[in-house]
Structure formats: structure tokens, C-alpha cells
Amino acid sequence: MGTVSDAPAPALAPVSAVPRAMRIACALVGAVVFAGMLYAALSLKSSSTGVVAFDTADQFAIGGLGVLLGLGIAALGRSRVDADGDGVRIRNLVVHHQLPWGAVRAVRFDRKSSWASLLLTNGDEVSVLAVQSFDKDRAVRAVEGMRALHAAARAREPKPPPLLYPE
């Protein structure tokens, strides 16, 4: 005769994901833009075309602009998602979200989608730019891990009381 164990369920592993392919692409494009602007700055000699006069300050300005553009392009790959038994933390390009699993209705990653998303209980949808289709198996593992954490958190929630009047 089997007995039911009151032992807690084993804790699921936390999930962390970053967009690997996007990070590599952004780093490469940022480096190319920086190198191009640096080349333009170094090859710009002090001269005058009759209309515009170029000098050392212009070289520094073009080099500084190259640094800013290169870093800005590389920053596009900063997205990250971290999920554990308590909830999920999402860092997209500019916006950060920290959500408990109780606020999440579903973890979605549709076949034609470029990235995953979270459907919230209030009807909103939050994009998870860190889980992108370009990352293939990594993205699938991240979504499956988040779905398992979501299901485990939902199972721990108390059952709602029954309705007084049927609908």
C-alpha cells in the first residue's frame, strides 16, 4: 500500500538567458562602426575645402562619436531574463520588469515569434527579448524552464474559494 509523502517537491533550477546571437551581432557591428569612425577621424587631415575647415577638434569629435555609436549598438544586446521559484526578472533594452509568478498567466513563444513573451493576469503582455528564436535550443530550454517554474509556482498557490452562485 503506497503512502503519500508530505515532503516538499524538489526545487527547480533557476533559469537565466541572454540573446547570444544578438549579443555577438551587436558587438561585431559596434566594433565595425567604431573602427570606421576611428579610421575617418585619423584620416581627416587639417585642411580647408573652401567651405569647411577641418582641424584636430573635428578628429576628436568624430572619434568620440564613433565610441558613443559603437557602445550604443553593443548595448542593444544587453537583454536578460532571470527566473526562479519566486518570479521572473526581465531586463529589456530600456525597461526592467520584476514579476511574481502569480501575475503571470502564461509563458508564450509562438512558432512565428522572434522572441518569447509573458501573458499577465491583467491582460498585458511583456516581451522577453532575451529569449530569441535565433538562439534555437537555448531559447527552447529557457522557455521550458520558465514554464516549469511557472507551473510549480501555480501549483503552490492556494485554491480559490468556490463561487457562491454558479455562472
C-alpha positions as CSV (number, residue, x, y, z in Angstrom):
1,M,0.0,0.0,0.0
2,G,1.5,3.3,-1.1
3,T,1.7,6.4,1.2
4,V,1.5,10.0,0.2
5,S,4.6,11.9,1.2
6,D,4.4,15.3,2.7
7,A,8.0,16.1,1.6
8,P,8.3,19.3,-0.4
9,A,8.7,18.9,-4.1
10,P,12.3,19.3,-5.3
11,A,13.2,22.8,-6.2
12,L,13.5,23.6,-9.9
13,A,16.7,25.1,-11.2
14,P,16.6,28.8,-11.8
15,V,16.6,30.0,-15.4
16,S,18.9,32.7,-16.9
17,A,19.0,33.6,-20.5
18,V,20.7,36.2,-22.7
19,P,20.3,36.6,-26.5
20,R,23.7,35.0,-27.6
21,A,23.3,35.6,-31.3
22,M,22.1,39.2,-30.9
23,R,25.0,40.0,-28.5
24,I,27.6,38.7,-30.9
25,A,26.0,40.6,-33.8
26,C,25.7,43.8,-31.9
27,A,29.3,43.6,-30.6
28,L,30.6,43.0,-34.2
29,V,28.5,45.8,-35.7
30,G,29.5,48.1,-32.9
31,A,33.2,47.3,-33.4
32,V,32.9,47.9,-37.2
33,V,31.2,51.2,-36.6
34,F,33.8,52.3,-34.1
35,A,36.7,51.2,-36.4
36,G,35.1,53.1,-39.3
37,M,34.7,56.2,-37.3
38,L,38.2,55.9,-35.9
39,Y,39.6,55.5,-39.4
40,A,37.7,58.6,-40.6
41,A,38.9,60.6,-37.6
42,L,42.6,59.6,-38.1
43,S,42.5,60.1,-41.9
44,L,40.9,63.5,-41.6
45,K,43.7,66.0,-42.0
46,S,43.7,69.6,-41.0
47,S,42.5,71.2,-44.2
48,S,40.0,73.5,-45.7
49,T,37.8,72.8,-48.7
50,G,37.0,76.4,-49.1
51,V,33.6,75.8,-47.4
52,V,34.5,73.8,-44.3
53,A,37.7,73.9,-42.3
54,F,38.7,70.6,-40.5
55,D,41.1,70.6,-37.6
56,T,42.1,68.4,-34.6
57,A,38.9,69.2,-32.7
58,D,36.9,67.6,-35.6
59,Q,39.1,64.5,-35.4
60,F,38.3,64.1,-31.7
61,A,34.6,64.8,-32.3
62,I,34.4,62.1,-34.9
63,G,36.4,59.6,-32.7
64,G,34.2,60.4,-29.7
65,L,31.1,59.9,-31.9
66,G,32.4,56.6,-33.0
67,V,32.9,55.5,-29.4
68,L,29.3,56.5,-28.5
69,L,27.8,54.9,-31.5
70,G,29.8,51.7,-31.1
71,L,28.8,51.4,-27.4
72,G,25.2,52.2,-28.2
73,I,25.0,49.5,-30.8
74,A,26.7,47.0,-28.5
75,A,24.2,47.9,-25.7
76,L,21.3,46.7,-27.8
77,G,22.4,43.1,-26.8
78,R,22.1,43.7,-23.0
79,S,18.7,42.0,-22.6
80,R,18.5,39.4,-19.9
81,V,15.9,37.2,-18.1
82,D,16.3,35.6,-14.7
83,A,13.6,33.3,-13.3
84,D,13.4,31.3,-10.1
85,G,10.7,29.9,-7.8
86,D,9.6,33.4,-6.7
87,G,9.2,35.1,-10.0
88,V,10.9,36.5,-13.1
89,R,13.1,39.5,-13.7
90,I,13.3,40.9,-17.2
91,R,15.8,43.4,-18.5
92,N,14.9,44.6,-22.0
93,L,16.5,47.5,-23.9
94,V,15.3,50.2,-21.6
95,V,12.5,48.7,-19.4
96,H,13.0,46.4,-16.4
97,H,10.3,44.2,-15.0
98,Q,10.2,42.1,-11.8
99,L,7.1,40.0,-11.7
100,P,5.9,37.3,-9.3
101,W,4.6,34.1,-10.9
102,G,1.1,34.9,-9.6
103,A,1.0,37.9,-12.0
104,V,1.9,35.7,-15.0
105,R,-0.8,33.7,-16.8
106,A,1.3,32.0,-19.4
107,V,4.8,31.9,-20.9
108,R,4.5,32.2,-24.7
109,F,6.9,31.5,-27.5
110,D,4.8,31.2,-30.7
111,R,6.3,29.4,-33.7
112,K,6.5,32.6,-35.8
113,S,7.6,34.9,-32.9
114,S,11.1,36.4,-32.8
115,W,11.1,36.3,-29.0
116,A,9.2,34.9,-26.0
117,S,6.6,36.9,-24.1
118,L,4.7,36.6,-20.8
119,L,0.9,37.0,-20.7
120,L,-0.1,38.6,-17.5
121,T,-3.2,38.1,-15.5
122,N,-4.3,41.7,-16.1
123,G,-4.3,41.1,-19.9
124,D,-1.0,42.8,-20.6
125,E,1.9,41.1,-22.5
126,V,5.5,41.6,-21.6
127,S,8.2,40.8,-24.3
128,V,11.2,38.8,-23.2
129,L,13.8,40.0,-25.6
130,A,16.5,37.8,-24.0
131,V,14.8,34.6,-25.4
132,Q,15.1,34.9,-29.1
133,S,14.4,32.4,-31.9
134,F,17.9,32.9,-33.3
135,D,19.2,31.1,-30.2
136,K,17.3,28.0,-31.1
137,D,17.9,25.2,-28.5
138,R,19.0,27.7,-25.8
139,A,15.7,29.6,-26.3
140,V,13.6,26.4,-26.1
141,R,15.4,25.4,-22.9
142,A,14.8,28.8,-21.4
143,V,11.1,28.8,-22.2
144,E,10.7,25.2,-21.0
145,G,12.4,26.1,-17.7
146,M,10.3,29.2,-17.2
147,R,7.1,27.2,-17.9
148,A,8.2,24.6,-15.4
149,L,8.9,27.3,-12.8
150,H,5.5,28.9,-13.6
151,A,3.6,25.6,-13.2
152,A,5.4,24.8,-9.9
153,A,4.5,28.3,-8.5
154,R,0.9,27.9,-9.7
155,A,0.7,24.5,-8.0
156,R,1.8,26.1,-4.7
157,E,-0.9,28.7,-4.8
158,P,-4.0,28.1,-2.6
159,K,-7.2,27.1,-4.4
160,P,-9.7,29.9,-4.7
161,P,-12.9,29.5,-2.7
162,P,-15.9,28.2,-4.6
163,L,-18.3,30.6,-6.2
164,L,-21.5,31.2,-4.2
165,Y,-23.6,31.3,-7.3
166,P,-22.8,29.3,-10.4
167,E,-22.4,31.3,-13.5
